[in-house]
Amino acid sequence: AIEDEDFHPETPLLPVSTLASSRNQDLSVIIAAHNEQYCIANVIQSAIRACQQAQINYELLVINDASTDNTKTIAQENNACVIDVNNRNISKNRNEGAKRAKHANLLFLDADTIITARDILRSLALLSSGISLVGPYAKFDSHFPWKDRLCTSFMNVK
């Protein structure tokens, strides 16, 4: 079941039937990481929990870009498939993840992102409706500079 804490009232709701139809889809979760030992376990666990709550088939790929810390070990200990690269380029890392993905639906996460089941179901429902790119709901834990706020004023960012 999707928990109340997964509900973001600021984002529009999709009909329950649309969300329910998203449950039988497959998803490749791709996380690009470079020296992320302090947050990689949290993003992996949130993705696993969200996919299980959403009752979807998923795979979890961590694209480990030449990390010199324990990112790779922590990702493996948290049941992620780790792909080692030496690109030092997040776009190339995401593309590598897309090439290696088993599923047509791709979800790209940063290594410090927490995602919920409702976020995944909404994204899959929108993709099923014909939209080819889905952006995230974002909520920041702390204050960020006015220059960054200016850039995010055009998005649904709180």
N, C-alpha and C positions, 0 to 999 in steps of 0.2 A: 504494500500500500504506500501511496505517496503521502508523506507526512506534512502537516500544516507548516512546519518550518521551511518547507520547500516552496511555499507559495510567495510570490513577489507581487503584491497588489499594484505596483506601478506598471506592470506589463499587461497587455491585453490577454484575456483568456481565450483559449481555443475551446470549441465544444468538447465535452467529455468523450463523445463518440470518436472524434478526430484523434484525441490523445490515445484512446484505447486501441485504435487501429495501428498506432505506431509500435505497439508492443511486439509484433511479430517480425520486426525488421532486424537486420544485422548492422553492426557499427564497429568501425575501427577507430579506437581512441589513440591519437598520436601526440606524444609529449616530447617536445624538443628540450634538451637539457645540456647545460655546461656548468659544472661545479655547483650543483644544486642539492648537495647532501642534506642541507638543513630544511628543505621543504619538499623534496621529491616524494617522500613517503606519504605526506598528507594529500598531495594531488592524486597519487595512485590510489590510495584508500578511498578518497571521495569519488573517484571515477568508478571504482569497483562497486562501492555501495550504491551509487546512483544507477548504474547499469543493472544491478541485481534488483533494486527496488522497481525499476522500470520494466523488469522482466523481458529484457532483450538479450539477444546473442551478441557477444562482443569479444574483441581482442584488444589487448593493451600493449602498445609499442612505445618504448622510450628510445628516442634517438639520442644517444650519448655522444656528444660532440667533444671529444678529446678531454674529458674531465680528468683532473689530477687529484680529485678528492674521492670520497666513497660513494658518489652518485650511482655508479654502475652496480656495486654490491648491494646497496640499499634497494635499488629498483628490482634487482633479481630476487632479493629476499621478500619483496612484496608482490611476487608473481607476475612481474612485467617481462615481456620479451624485450631484451636490450639489443639494439643495433648500434655498433660502434662506427663512428665516422670521424673524419678530421676535416671538417669544412669551415668551421668558425663563421657560419653564415646561417641564420635561422631559416631563411627561405629555402636554401638547399637542403637543410635538415628536414623541413616539412615535406619537401618534394621527395626525399628519400623514403620518408614514412609512407607517403601516398603510393609510391612504387611498390613497397613491400606489403602493403595492406591487403588483407584477404577479402574485405568487404567493400561494397560500392559507396556506402555512406561513411564519410570521414569526419571526425571531430578532432580539431587541433586545439590543444591546451598548452598554455605556458606552464612552466614548472611550479609556479606559485598560485595556481588557480584552484578554486574549490567549485565543484559542479554538483547539481542536484538532479534527481530523477525527473522532476518536472521540466528542468532545462533541457534535458535530453529528449524527452517525449515531445516537447514543443518544437525543438529543432527538427526531429524526424518527421513530425506532422507537416511542418512547413516545407521540408524537402519533398515530401510525398505530394504536396499540392502543386509542385512545379517550380518552386523557388529554388534557385541553384546555389545560393549563398546565404547563410544565416549568421547574423552577428549575435554577440552575447548580451545578456543583461549584466550590467556591471555595478558593483557596489564597493567602494573603497573603505578600508579600515581606518584611514587617517586623512588629514588634510593634505591637499596637494597644491602646488603653486598655481597662481592665476593664469600663467601661460598655458599650463596643461588644462585648466578648466576651460579656457577659451576653445581649445581643440575639441574637448568633449562636449561642449554645449550643443553640438550638432547631433549627438548621439543620445541614447537613453541611459545616461550615466548619472549616478547619485553619489 
